[in-house]
């Protein structure tokens, strides 16, 4: 009996059937009625399964998911898995991890290299290669102000007033670093302008939200826009591109042309997105041979359409890139060819939500994924090349994934799993996206999941959580510019505050040749400036 055959059964029919069953005098029509009852019960069971899965997701949304680890989901304890060895060290961070800290050499106040040892008096002191590092931390207000009290003198004869000139660094009211810290706090760490305004007021240095916005906009217009375009060109050349998007509300559909006409083209009229109500923020992480480039774009276009516009800037002689995303159809570009890879974590999560209803089946699936990810962890630990990693997974993970696929297919063919149930839908998703989910078994360098982009897009989600929306597309564009710059700097271990400050100081040079002022080039540009003015 199919689920669609389930129909409501009125009380009189149920009562009459009950009497005939007790008297063991069933009629021919009773068998049809029993079929309807069984179909109804079956449908109720499916609805309860779906409701329990939905309630589990709702609880995770409200209270947060504790973890999706195997031992937590299916109850596997330490008795079945050997405990991990305790990590070495004392639990503190190494000094090398503070790559943004200023370094200062401290000499011994009494001893010098070559001097006789004060203890034994026989040996000579020599300097060790590695110094003893002592960390020292200070704090200050995000934005500080200095009142320059310039001396004034008046002539007793003619009455002319002479005022001491301020130092050259005070030629403009707001230093370049002010816009940098505002942009970093707002678009890098999710602090709305009004919160920073309250903080500054409590510290005695008021800075209204309107002033903060003007400073960020000035930085975006002076140098951020051209760098954003350079980021797009560089990201289009990547061999692997991670992709994900999330909803982002924009109140007023307006775009100031003063940002850059080239930027405005990205959000101009488009027949694909025209008439669409929703707005989205797409995050793309492009992996090249040497670095990671992050690009955000907010507008009416969905992820696949933004991928098309990115690949339009790709060099024609390059092979198609690997695109990692989840299984949504809207993530696939329509105009350009890519090698599609889907996220195994998304496929696995569909089973995690069903562990209470199908513990045995879910346990089989999760254990298979556990083995595959352990193989990936070992491959990363051994620092295998992409080709060696491919061979390693083919040897150790290939049979696991093939066995999982065969088992799911057999369950569906033998009708042991209802296709319309939540478990059946999870099986169907895995089988439908099999080729994309197992690309790591066929193509060197193909990732297992989209976790990298999931972490990157949290920057936009954090902005949405704290600020709720962008007021205009101009604000969204400024947010995309700074989020792209900040995330790219962080991924490549470059100080975003220093970078944002220096590019504004050299805004004319950045506009003339933005490729030479990308995050991985700008320090060399500062050390070796052009010989004659601004480069052509």
Backbone torsions as a table, in degrees:
resi	resn	phi	psi	omega
1	UNK	NA	126.4	-179.3
2	UNK	-80.1	157.9	179.2
3	UNK	-62.0	-32.5	-178.1
4	UNK	-66.5	-20.1	-178.8
5	UNK	-79.4	-8.7	-178.7
6	UNK	-67.4	124.9	178.5
7	UNK	-132.2	154.4	177.6
8	UNK	-62.0	139.8	178.3
9	UNK	-113.0	121.5	-175.2
10	UNK	-73.2	160.9	-174.7
11	UNK	-63.3	-36.9	-178.5
12	UNK	-63.8	-40.5	178.6
13	UNK	-64.1	-41.4	179.9
14	UNK	-64.2	-41.7	-178.5
15	UNK	-66.9	-43.0	178.2
16	UNK	-63.6	-40.6	178.6
17	UNK	-64.4	-40.0	-179.7
18	UNK	-61.6	-42.0	179.7
19	UNK	-64.3	-41.8	-178.5
20	UNK	-69.3	-32.0	176.0
21	UNK	-67.8	-41.2	179.0
22	UNK	-65.2	-36.7	178.7
23	UNK	-84.8	-4.3	-178.0
24	UNK	54.9	46.7	179.1
25	UNK	-129.3	61.0	-177.6
26	UNK	-73.0	140.8	175.3
27	UNK	-93.9	165.6	177.9
28	UNK	-61.8	-35.6	-179.8
29	UNK	-69.8	-19.4	-178.8
30	UNK	-67.6	-29.9	-179.5
31	UNK	-66.5	-36.5	175.3
32	UNK	-65.8	-39.1	178.7
33	UNK	-66.5	-39.6	177.1
34	UNK	-62.6	-36.9	177.3
35	UNK	-63.2	-40.4	177.6
36	UNK	-63.9	-40.8	-179.1
37	UNK	-64.7	-43.9	179.6
38	UNK	-62.8	-41.0	179.1
39	UNK	-64.6	-38.1	178.7
40	UNK	-65.6	-44.0	178.4
41	UNK	-61.2	-40.2	179.7
42	UNK	-63.5	-42.5	179.8
43	UNK	-65.6	-38.4	177.4
44	UNK	-62.3	-40.2	177.4
45	UNK	-61.9	-41.3	177.7
46	UNK	-63.7	-41.2	179.7
47	UNK	-64.9	-38.1	178.3
48	UNK	-65.6	-39.5	176.7
49	UNK	-60.7	-46.7	-179.6
50	UNK	-64.3	-38.3	-178.8
51	UNK	-67.3	-40.2	178.6
52	UNK	-64.5	-40.4	178.1
53	UNK	-64.8	-40.0	179.5
54	UNK	-67.1	-39.7	178.1
55	UNK	-64.3	-35.7	177.9
56	UNK	-63.6	-43.8	178.2
57	UNK	-64.2	-39.4	-179.8
58	UNK	-63.4	-42.4	178.2
59	UNK	-64.0	-36.2	177.7
60	UNK	-66.7	-37.8	178.6
61	UNK	-66.4	-40.0	-175.9
62	UNK	-78.2	-45.1	-171.8
63	UNK	-111.0	-6.2	-179.8
64	UNK	84.9	144.1	177.9
65	UNK	-82.1	131.3	179.4
66	UNK	-62.5	-52.9	179.2
67	UNK	-173.1	161.5	174.0
68	UNK	-113.3	22.1	178.6
69	UNK	-66.6	152.0	-175.7
70	UNK	-57.2	-46.8	-175.0
71	UNK	-66.7	-27.4	179.2
72	UNK	-80.7	-39.1	-174.7
73	UNK	-72.7	-48.1	-174.7
74	UNK	-107.2	4.2	173.8
75	UNK	80.0	24.9	177.5
76	UNK	-80.3	124.5	-176.8
77	UNK	-97.3	-175.1	-178.0
78	UNK	-68.2	-18.0	179.8
79	UNK	-66.8	-29.1	-179.0
80	UNK	-91.6	-22.2	177.8
81	UNK	-122.9	130.5	179.7
82	UNK	-63.5	139.8	-179.5
83	UNK	-65.7	147.0	179.0
84	UNK	-71.2	146.5	178.4
85	UNK	-66.6	142.2	-179.9
86	UNK	-66.0	131.4	-177.7
87	UNK	-66.5	146.3	-179.2
88	UNK	-74.7	159.2	177.7
89	UNK	107.8	178.2	-176.2
90	UNK	-106.2	10.0	178.0
91	UNK	87.5	-1.8	179.4
92	UNK	-98.3	159.5	178.9
93	UNK	-76.4	143.3	175.3
94	UNK	-73.0	152.4	-179.3
95	UNK	-64.2	-25.7	179.6
96	UNK	-67.4	-21.9	-179.7
97	UNK	-72.7	-18.2	177.6
98	UNK	-89.2	65.5	-175.2
99	UNK	-70.6	-16.6	177.9
100	UNK	-91.8	-0.4	-178.3
101	UNK	-76.6	146.4	174.0
102	UNK	-72.4	141.5	-178.4
103	UNK	-108.2	131.8	179.4
104	UNK	-136.9	129.2	178.8
105	UNK	-82.0	135.7	179.7
106	UNK	-118.6	118.9	-179.9
107	UNK	-90.4	150.5	178.4
108	UNK	-67.2	131.8	-174.7
109	UNK	-70.2	-19.8	-174.4
110	UNK	-120.4	-31.9	-174.1
111	UNK	-102.7	154.3	178.2
112	UNK	-136.2	157.9	177.8
113	UNK	-64.1	135.6	-179.6
114	UNK	93.2	-12.1	-179.2
115	UNK	-75.5	153.5	176.5
116	UNK	-65.2	143.2	-179.9
117	UNK	-64.1	127.1	-179.6
118	UNK	-71.9	-13.0	-178.6
119	UNK	-89.1	-56.1	-176.3
120	UNK	-94.4	-26.7	179.2
121	UNK	76.6	4.0	-177.9
122	UNK	-109.6	-49.7	-176.2
123	UNK	-79.4	167.6	177.0
124	UNK	-108.5	145.7	179.6
125	UNK	-80.3	132.7	173.8
126	UNK	-130.1	154.3	-172.8
127	UNK	-85.6	133.1	175.9
128	UNK	-78.3	153.9	-177.7
129	UNK	-69.2	-37.9	-177.2
130	UNK	-104.0	120.4	178.6
131	UNK	-77.7	165.1	171.9
132	UNK	-84.1	122.0	-173.1
133	UNK	-101.0	125.9	175.8
134	UNK	-116.9	117.3	-178.6
135	UNK	-79.8	141.8	-179.7
136	UNK	-138.1	126.8	-174.4
137	UNK	-116.8	142.6	173.8
138	UNK	-130.0	167.2	180.0
139	UNK	-138.7	155.2	178.1
140	UNK	-156.2	165.7	176.2
141	UNK	-64.2	147.5	178.8
142	UNK	-53.7	-43.0	179.3
143	UNK	-129.3	123.7	-179.1
144	UNK	-112.2	155.5	-179.2
145	UNK	-126.2	150.6	176.6
146	UNK	-129.7	123.2	177.2
147	UNK	-89.1	108.0	-178.9
148	UNK	-84.8	105.9	-178.9
149	UNK	-87.8	90.2	-176.5
150	UNK	-77.2	126.5	-178.0
151	UNK	-62.9	140.3	176.6
152	UNK	-123.8	138.4	178.8
153	UNK	-132.5	139.0	-179.7
154	UNK	-116.5	138.3	177.4
155	UNK	-76.0	131.3	-179.1
156	UNK	-73.2	-16.5	-179.2
157	UNK	-92.0	-58.1	-175.9
158	UNK	-96.1	-14.9	177.0
159	UNK	83.3	4.2	-179.9
160	UNK	-69.7	138.3	180.0
161	UNK	-99.1	129.4	177.5
162	UNK	-111.3	124.9	-177.3
163	UNK	-112.8	134.5	178.2
164	UNK	-65.6	132.0	179.9
165	UNK	-70.5	143.2	177.5
166	UNK	-71.2	160.6	178.0
167	UNK	-64.1	155.4	-176.6
168	UNK	-57.0	-32.5	-177.7
169	UNK	-66.9	-15.4	179.2
170	UNK	-98.4	21.5	-179.5
171	UNK	-64.1	-30.2	173.7
172	UNK	-118.6	148.0	-172.3
173	UNK	-63.1	-43.9	-176.8
174	UNK	-110.2	122.5	177.8
175	UNK	-68.0	159.9	179.6
176	UNK	-60.8	-28.2	-178.6
177	UNK	-68.9	-23.0	-178.5
178	UNK	-66.0	-49.4	177.2
179	UNK	-62.5	-29.8	-179.9
180	UNK	-67.4	-47.4	-177.6
181	UNK	-70.7	-33.4	176.3
182	UNK	-62.8	-47.6	-179.8
183	UNK	-64.6	-38.9	-178.7
184	UNK	-67.9	-40.1	179.6
185	UNK	-70.1	-41.3	-175.6
186	UNK	-77.6	-52.6	-172.6
187	UNK	-95.2	-14.1	177.1
188	UNK	-100.2	-27.0	-175.4
189	UNK	-130.3	8.3	171.0
190	UNK	73.5	22.0	179.2
191	UNK	-90.9	112.5	178.1
192	UNK	-62.4	157.5	-177.0
193	UNK	-61.1	-36.7	-176.6
194	UNK	-68.5	-30.4	178.0
195	UNK	-70.4	-41.0	176.1
196	UNK	-65.0	-35.4	177.8
197	UNK	-62.9	-42.0	177.3
198	UNK	-63.3	-42.5	179.6
199	UNK	-62.6	-46.4	-179.3
200	UNK	-64.0	-37.9	178.5
201	UNK	-63.3	-41.7	-179.4
202	UNK	-68.0	-21.2	179.0
203	UNK	-95.5	3.7	175.9
204	UNK	83.3	14.1	177.9
205	UNK	-129.4	78.6	-176.4
206	UNK	-61.4	140.2	177.5
207	UNK	-146.9	96.2	-174.3
208	UNK	-61.3	154.2	177.9
209	UNK	-57.8	-35.0	-179.9
210	UNK	-64.0	-37.9	177.8
211	UNK	-68.7	-39.9	177.5
212	UNK	-59.3	-42.9	-179.4
213	UNK	-65.3	-42.9	-179.7
214	UNK	-62.8	-37.7	178.9
215	UNK	-68.3	-41.5	177.7
216	UNK	-66.3	-41.2	179.2
217	UNK	-64.5	-39.5	179.0
218	UNK	-62.1	-41.1	178.8
219	UNK	-66.7	-41.0	179.6
220	UNK	-64.3	-39.5	-178.9
221	UNK	-73.9	-35.3	-174.0
222	UNK	-74.7	-37.9	-175.7
223	UNK	-147.5	-22.8	-175.7
224	UNK	-66.5	-36.9	-175.8
225	UNK	-65.0	-45.4	-178.8
226	UNK	-68.2	-33.6	176.4
227	UNK	-68.4	-36.1	177.4
228	UNK	-61.3	-42.1	177.1
229	UNK	-64.7	-38.0	177.1
230	UNK	-65.7	-37.6	176.2
231	UNK	-60.2	-43.2	179.5
232	UNK	-60.9	-44.1	-179.9
233	UNK	-64.2	-41.7	-179.7
234	UNK	-68.8	-41.0	-178.5
235	UNK	-65.5	-30.8	-179.2
236	UNK	-65.4	-19.6	-176.6
237	UNK	-91.7	2.1	-175.1
238	UNK	-67.2	152.8	177.9
239	UNK	-87.0	-20.2	178.4
240	UNK	-139.8	128.0	-177.6
241	UNK	-127.7	119.1	173.6
242	UNK	-87.0	145.7	-173.0
243	UNK	-143.9	136.7	174.1
244	UNK	-161.7	158.2	176.8
245	UNK	-142.8	165.7	179.8
246	UNK	-148.9	156.8	179.5
247	UNK	-69.5	144.0	179.1
248	UNK	-146.5	121.3	-175.7
249	UNK	-84.6	133.8	174.2
250	UNK	-123.4	124.1	-172.6
251	UNK	-74.7	-53.5	-175.3
252	UNK	-112.9	125.5	-179.5
253	UNK	-85.1	79.4	-177.1
254	UNK	-139.1	144.2	-179.9
255	UNK	-136.6	119.8	177.2
256	UNK	-71.8	132.1	-179.2
257	UNK	-76.7	-11.1	-176.2
258	UNK	-72.7	-16.7	177.4
259	UNK	-59.1	-64.0	178.9
260	UNK	178.1	131.8	178.8
261	UNK	-63.9	-31.3	179.3
262	UNK	-67.8	-36.1	176.2
263	UNK	-69.8	-41.3	-177.6
264	UNK	-60.9	-28.7	178.6
265	UNK	-60.3	-33.9	-178.2
266	UNK	-63.8	-28.3	-178.6
267	UNK	-118.0	20.6	178.8
268	UNK	-75.6	-174.9	-179.5
269	UNK	-58.7	137.1	-179.1
270	UNK	-143.0	128.8	-178.3
271	UNK	-64.2	-27.1	-178.9
272	UNK	-70.5	-45.6	-174.5
273	UNK	-93.6	-4.9	-176.3
274	UNK	-63.8	132.9	178.4
275	UNK	85.8	-6.1	179.9
276	UNK	-76.4	137.3	-175.9
277	UNK	-85.5	-41.7	-174.2
278	UNK	-74.7	153.9	173.3
279	UNK	-124.5	147.8	-172.0
280	UNK	-137.8	154.1	169.1
281	UNK	-111.7	121.4	178.9
282	UNK	-104.5	131.6	175.0
283	UNK	-109.7	129.8	178.3
284	UNK	-125.7	128.6	178.0
285	UNK	-114.9	111.9	-177.9
286	UNK	-99.9	128.3	-179.3
287	UNK	-105.2	118.3	175.4
288	UNK	-105.9	-171.4	-178.5
289	UNK	-65.1	-30.4	-170.9
290	UNK	-117.7	-20.3	-169.6
291	UNK	-154.8	174.5	176.3
292	UNK	-115.9	133.1	-179.0
293	UNK	-119.9	126.1	-177.9
294	UNK	-109.7	132.3	178.8
295	UNK	-132.6	129.3	173.1
296	UNK	-108.8	145.6	173.2
297	UNK	-145.9	130.4	-176.6
298	UNK	-115.9	132.7	178.9
299	UNK	171.0	-163.3	-177.2
300	UNK	-83.2	-12.8	-179.1
301	UNK	-77.8	145.4	177.5
302	UNK	-88.6	177.7	-169.7
303	UNK	-60.5	-45.2	-178.9
304	UNK	-63.8	-36.5	178.3
305	UNK	-69.4	-37.7	174.8
306	UNK	-67.3	-32.7	175.9
307	UNK	-65.4	-39.7	176.2
308	UNK	-59.7	-45.1	-177.9
309	UNK	-69.3	-29.8	175.8
310	UNK	-70.9	-46.6	-176.9
311	UNK	-69.9	-14.8	175.1
312	UNK	-63.8	-20.1	179.1
313	UNK	-98.4	8.8	-178.5
314	UNK	-80.8	142.0	178.7
315	UNK	-62.7	138.7	-174.8
316	UNK	-68.1	-23.1	-177.7
317	UNK	-87.6	-0.3	179.6
318	UNK	-87.4	147.1	176.7
319	UNK	-71.5	163.8	179.5
320	UNK	-62.7	137.9	-179.6
321	UNK	-80.0	162.2	169.5
322	UNK	-81.7	129.7	176.9
323	UNK	-113.3	120.1	177.6
324	UNK	-102.5	125.4	179.2
325	UNK	-158.9	-179.9	173.5
326	UNK	-84.0	-177.3	-169.9
327	UNK	-83.7	8.7	-179.8
328	UNK	-68.5	139.1	-178.7
329	UNK	-66.0	-28.1	-177.3
330	UNK	-70.5	-10.4	179.2
331	UNK	-86.1	-9.7	-174.1
332	UNK	-92.0	127.1	177.6
333	UNK	-68.7	149.7	-177.8
334	UNK	-100.9	-25.7	-172.5
335	UNK	-97.9	-19.4	-176.0
336	UNK	-128.2	149.5	-178.6
337	UNK	-86.5	134.4	175.9
338	UNK	-133.2	161.7	172.7
339	UNK	-95.4	106.4	-168.1
340	UNK	-82.6	130.5	172.5
341	UNK	-126.1	135.7	179.4
342	UNK	-109.2	157.9	-172.7
343	UNK	-81.5	121.9	177.7
344	UNK	-71.7	-26.0	177.2
345	UNK	-65.9	-35.9	176.9
346	UNK	-65.6	-41.7	178.3
347	UNK	-65.4	-41.1	-180.0
348	UNK	-65.5	-38.2	-176.8
349	UNK	-63.6	-28.4	177.8
350	UNK	-63.6	-29.6	178.8
351	UNK	-85.4	-31.8	-179.9
352	UNK	-58.4	-38.0	-178.8
353	UNK	-68.3	-12.5	-173.9
354	UNK	-110.6	12.3	-173.2
355	UNK	-64.0	-29.9	-178.1
356	UNK	-72.7	-31.9	-177.5
357	UNK	-89.6	-33.6	-176.6
358	UNK	-131.9	66.7	-174.1
359	UNK	-62.7	-37.6	-176.8
360	UNK	-70.1	-48.9	-179.3
361	UNK	-64.5	-42.9	179.7
362	UNK	-65.5	-36.5	178.1
363	UNK	-61.5	-39.8	178.4
364	UNK	-62.9	-45.2	-178.3
365	UNK	-65.2	-47.7	-176.8
366	UNK	-66.2	-34.9	178.4
367	UNK	-66.7	-37.6	177.5
368	UNK	-64.4	-44.2	177.2
369	UNK	-64.2	-36.7	178.6
370	UNK	-59.4	-44.3	-180.0
371	UNK	-64.8	-40.4	-179.9
372	UNK	-63.7	-43.3	-178.8
373	UNK	-72.3	-29.2	172.7
374	UNK	-65.6	-38.0	175.9
375	UNK	-63.9	-39.3	178.0
376	UNK	-65.6	-40.7	178.7
377	UNK	-62.0	-40.3	178.7
378	UNK	-68.5	-38.2	178.8
379	UNK	-64.3	-40.3	177.3
380	UNK	-66.6	-41.5	179.6
381	UNK	-63.4	-32.8	178.5
382	UNK	-83.8	-3.7	178.5
383	UNK	55.2	50.7	-179.6
384	UNK	-75.0	149.7	173.2
385	UNK	-71.0	163.2	179.6
386	UNK	-54.5	-39.5	-179.8
387	UNK	-70.2	-39.9	177.4
388	UNK	-67.3	-38.1	177.0
389	UNK	-63.7	-40.0	178.1
390	UNK	-60.3	-48.4	179.9
391	UNK	-62.7	-37.4	179.8
392	UNK	-63.6	-45.1	179.3
393	UNK	-70.2	-37.2	178.1
394	UNK	-61.2	-36.1	-179.3
395	UNK	-76.2	-41.0	-171.1
396	UNK	-103.4	-29.2	-175.6
397	UNK	-106.8	-17.2	-175.9
398	UNK	-61.0	-50.0	-179.2
399	UNK	-65.4	-34.6	178.2
400	UNK	-60.9	-49.2	-178.5
401	UNK	-68.9	-39.0	177.8
402	UNK	-65.0	-41.0	177.8
403	UNK	-64.0	-38.7	178.3
404	UNK	-65.3	-40.4	178.6
405	UNK	-64.6	-45.1	-179.3
406	UNK	-63.9	-39.6	179.9
407	UNK	-65.9	-42.6	178.0
408	UNK	-63.5	-43.3	179.3
409	UNK	-62.0	-40.4	179.2
410	UNK	-66.6	-38.7	177.8
411	UNK	-61.6	-39.3	-179.8
412	UNK	-73.2	-41.8	-177.7
413	UNK	-67.5	-36.4	-178.0
414	UNK	-85.0	5.9	176.9
415	UNK	62.8	26.9	176.5
416	UNK	-82.3	-12.0	177.4
417	UNK	-128.4	126.6	178.1
418	UNK	-68.7	121.5	-176.7
419	UNK	-57.4	-33.3	-177.7
420	UNK	-87.4	-2.5	177.0
421	UNK	-75.9	168.1	178.9
422	UNK	-64.1	-37.2	176.8
423	UNK	-67.0	-40.4	177.5
424	UNK	-63.0	-38.1	177.9
425	UNK	-67.3	-36.5	176.9
426	UNK	-66.4	-40.8	175.6
427	UNK	-61.4	-45.3	-177.6
428	UNK	-62.9	-39.2	178.3
429	UNK	-61.9	-44.6	-179.0
430	UNK	-63.7	-45.3	-177.6
431	UNK	-70.3	-36.6	-178.8
432	UNK	-66.8	-38.6	-177.1
433	UNK	-102.0	25.8	-175.4
434	UNK	-56.6	-48.9	-176.4
435	UNK	-61.7	-41.7	-179.0
436	UNK	-74.3	-32.7	179.9
437	UNK	-71.3	-27.5	-176.5
438	UNK	-109.2	25.1	178.1
439	UNK	-62.4	-28.2	-179.5
440	UNK	-66.2	-12.2	176.5
441	UNK	-91.2	-3.3	-176.2
442	UNK	-128.0	-27.4	-173.7
443	UNK	-120.8	127.1	177.8
444	UNK	-62.8	136.3	176.8
445	UNK	85.5	-4.2	179.5
446	UNK	-70.7	129.5	-178.0
447	UNK	-79.6	166.3	178.0
448	UNK	-85.5	-31.5	-172.6
449	UNK	-148.3	176.0	-177.8
450	UNK	-105.1	26.1	-174.9
451	UNK	-62.8	-32.2	179.2
452	UNK	-60.2	-48.7	-179.7
453	UNK	-71.4	-31.2	176.0
454	UNK	-60.1	-39.6	178.3
455	UNK	-71.6	-37.6	-178.0
456	UNK	-66.6	-41.9	-175.3
457	UNK	-72.0	-12.0	176.6
458	UNK	-63.7	-21.0	176.6
459	UNK	-64.6	-41.9	176.6
460	UNK	-70.4	-38.0	178.4
461	UNK	-65.2	-38.2	177.3
462	UNK	-64.3	-39.3	176.2
463	UNK	-63.0	-43.0	179.6
464	UNK	-65.1	-37.7	-179.4
465	UNK	-65.6	-37.5	-175.3
466	UNK	-91.1	-36.1	-177.3
467	UNK	-104.9	-12.0	175.6
468	UNK	74.6	-38.3	-174.8
469	UNK	-166.0	170.3	164.7
470	UNK	-98.6	141.7	-180.0
471	UNK	-74.1	-41.7	-180.0
472	UNK	-136.1	169.7	175.1
473	UNK	-68.2	-23.6	173.8
474	UNK	-62.9	-47.1	177.1
475	UNK	-62.2	-38.8	177.7
476	UNK	-63.6	-39.6	179.7
477	UNK	-66.2	-42.5	176.5
478	UNK	-61.8	-41.7	177.0
479	UNK	-61.3	-42.7	177.8
480	UNK	-61.0	-41.6	-179.1
481	UNK	-61.1	-51.6	-175.0
482	UNK	-72.8	-37.7	177.0
483	UNK	-63.0	-38.5	178.6
484	UNK	-64.9	-45.3	-179.2
485	UNK	-65.7	-47.3	-176.5
486	UNK	-64.7	-47.2	-178.1
487	UNK	-65.2	-39.4	178.3
488	UNK	-64.1	-41.7	177.3
489	UNK	-61.8	-45.5	-178.0
490	UNK	-63.6	-42.8	-178.6
491	UNK	-64.6	-26.7	-179.4
492	UNK	-105.3	14.0	177.4
493	UNK	55.0	51.2	175.9
494	UNK	-119.3	137.8	-177.9
495	UNK	-67.6	108.6	-177.0
496	UNK	-67.4	-31.9	179.8
497	UNK	-65.3	-47.1	179.3
498	UNK	-64.2	-40.3	-179.4
499	UNK	-64.6	-46.9	-180.0
500	UNK	-62.4	-34.7	179.4
501	UNK	-69.9	-44.8	-175.8
502	UNK	-70.2	-35.8	-178.8
503	UNK	-68.2	-30.0	176.3
504	UNK	-73.8	-35.3	176.9
505	UNK	-63.7	-30.3	-178.5
506	UNK	-115.3	41.2	-173.5
507	UNK	-59.7	-40.0	-178.8
508	UNK	-63.4	-42.4	178.8
509	UNK	-68.0	-36.7	178.8
510	UNK	-63.5	-44.1	179.5
511	UNK	-65.1	-33.6	-178.2
512	UNK	-73.6	-36.2	-176.9
513	UNK	-148.5	77.3	-174.5
514	UNK	-64.5	-29.5	-178.0
515	UNK	-63.0	-29.1	179.1
516	UNK	-79.9	-7.1	-179.0
517	UNK	-117.2	23.1	173.1
518	UNK	-69.0	159.3	-172.3
519	UNK	-53.2	-34.5	-178.0
520	UNK	-85.8	-1.1	179.9
521	UNK	-115.0	-19.5	-165.4
522	UNK	-68.4	-33.3	179.7
523	UNK	-64.3	-40.1	176.4
524	UNK	-64.8	-35.0	178.0
525	UNK	-67.7	-36.0	177.4
526	UNK	-69.2	-36.2	-179.6
527	UNK	-72.7	-41.0	-178.0
528	UNK	-119.2	79.9	179.3
529	UNK	-67.5	161.1	178.4
530	UNK	-61.6	147.3	-175.3
531	UNK	-67.6	-40.1	-174.7
532	UNK	-128.2	95.5	171.1
533	UNK	59.2	-147.5	-176.5
534	UNK	-82.3	134.6	-179.9
535	UNK	-65.2	151.1	-179.4
536	UNK	-75.2	NA	NA
